[in-house]
Amino acid sequence: MWSVEPAAPADAGEVLAVTQRAFRPYQAKYPVAPEPLQDTLERVREDIDRGRVWVARSGSRVIGAVRVRPLGDRNGAWEIYGLAVDPEFSQLDVGTSLVRAVEDRLRRQGARALHLQTGLRDAPAIEFWYRVGYRPYRLEPDPDPAGGYDRVWFSKEW
Ligand SMILES: CC(C)(COP(=O)(O)OP(=O)(O)OC[C@H]1O[C@@H](n2cnc3c(N)ncnc32)[C@H](O)[C@@H]1OP(=O)(O)O)[C@@H](O)C(=O)NCCC(=O)NCCS
């Protein structure tokens, strides 16, 4: 069994590692690595210090992580990003538990909507977001036609 809790500073290395394991299958699909694969330990540490990272922990091991950031242009709107579940633990509800923890916390803090972007070609992720109640509202084609990383924005409001 696992628990979901706010990340501690000592989790930064494991958060980065689980993110890289989860997103690696997407790497070969695109000429430019998706944002989570370009992440650095420093940025993960900054997010943890701001209380914007949650982890799923099984024993002492981090098996999943999720992060949030404010969407600057919209009042009360936040973006979920970097949702990552260790492939060894996929399809066990870990991702759903992480999203629910973020939703509970941000709702209590007064957030009115959650948004996220995912790759149009990242079919398992799109299935996942539908399943947890998010709906697409905007397609954002990759400005570089050779890049092929077209994004879909999803949101949930309450
Ligand atoms: C997408 C991801 C977060 C799902 O995490 P998870 O813990 O496996 O998901 P859960 O067990 O909570 O939910 C499972 C649901 O997600 C979807 N899903 C997960 N993996 C899937 C796959 N390989 N193929 C199709 N659907 C999939 C399905 O809707 C599934 O529901 P079902 O079992 O009833 O079919 C995880 O696979 C992951 O880290 N992927 C790589 C990184 C990524 O895409 N992150 C999100 C980017 S925005």
The ligand as an ORCA input file, in Angstrom:
! r2SCAN-3c Opt
* xyz 0 1
  C      -0.741      8.556    -16.873
  C      -0.290      8.074    -15.471
  C      -0.060      9.252    -14.560
  C      -1.430      7.186    -14.926
  O      -1.075      6.777    -13.608
  P      -1.656      5.415    -12.994
  O      -1.295      5.360    -11.579
  O      -1.247      4.282    -13.854
  O      -3.227      5.642    -13.196
  P      -4.416      5.064    -12.305
  O      -4.140      3.635    -11.949
  O      -4.763      5.985    -11.216
  O      -5.598      5.144    -13.373
  C      -5.646      4.197    -14.417
  C      -6.421      4.790    -15.587
  O      -5.567      5.641    -16.338
  C      -5.668      5.315    -17.735
  N      -4.423      4.635    -18.111
  C      -3.308      4.503    -17.359
  N      -2.338      3.861    -18.059
  C      -2.879      3.569    -19.276
  C      -2.399      2.904    -20.448
  N      -1.158      2.411    -20.533
  N      -3.222      2.802    -21.514
  C      -4.469      3.309    -21.479
  N      -4.989      3.937    -20.388
  C      -4.200      4.062    -19.311
  C      -6.884      4.410    -17.871
  O      -8.021      5.249    -17.998
  C      -6.902      3.705    -16.529
  O      -8.182      3.322    -16.155
  P      -8.639      1.777    -16.335
  O      -7.636      0.999    -15.542
  O     -10.011      1.745    -15.786
  O      -8.545      1.514    -17.795
  C       0.987      7.182    -15.549
  O       0.785      6.127    -16.453
  C       2.244      7.946    -15.961
  O       3.006      8.400    -15.118
  N       2.476      8.062    -17.290
  C       3.667      8.729    -17.827
  C       3.668     10.214    -17.541
  C       2.384     10.908    -17.977
  O       1.822     10.680    -19.038
  N       1.904     11.817    -17.090
  C       0.751     12.659    -17.351
  C       1.152     13.707    -18.306
  S       0.117     15.083    -18.326
*
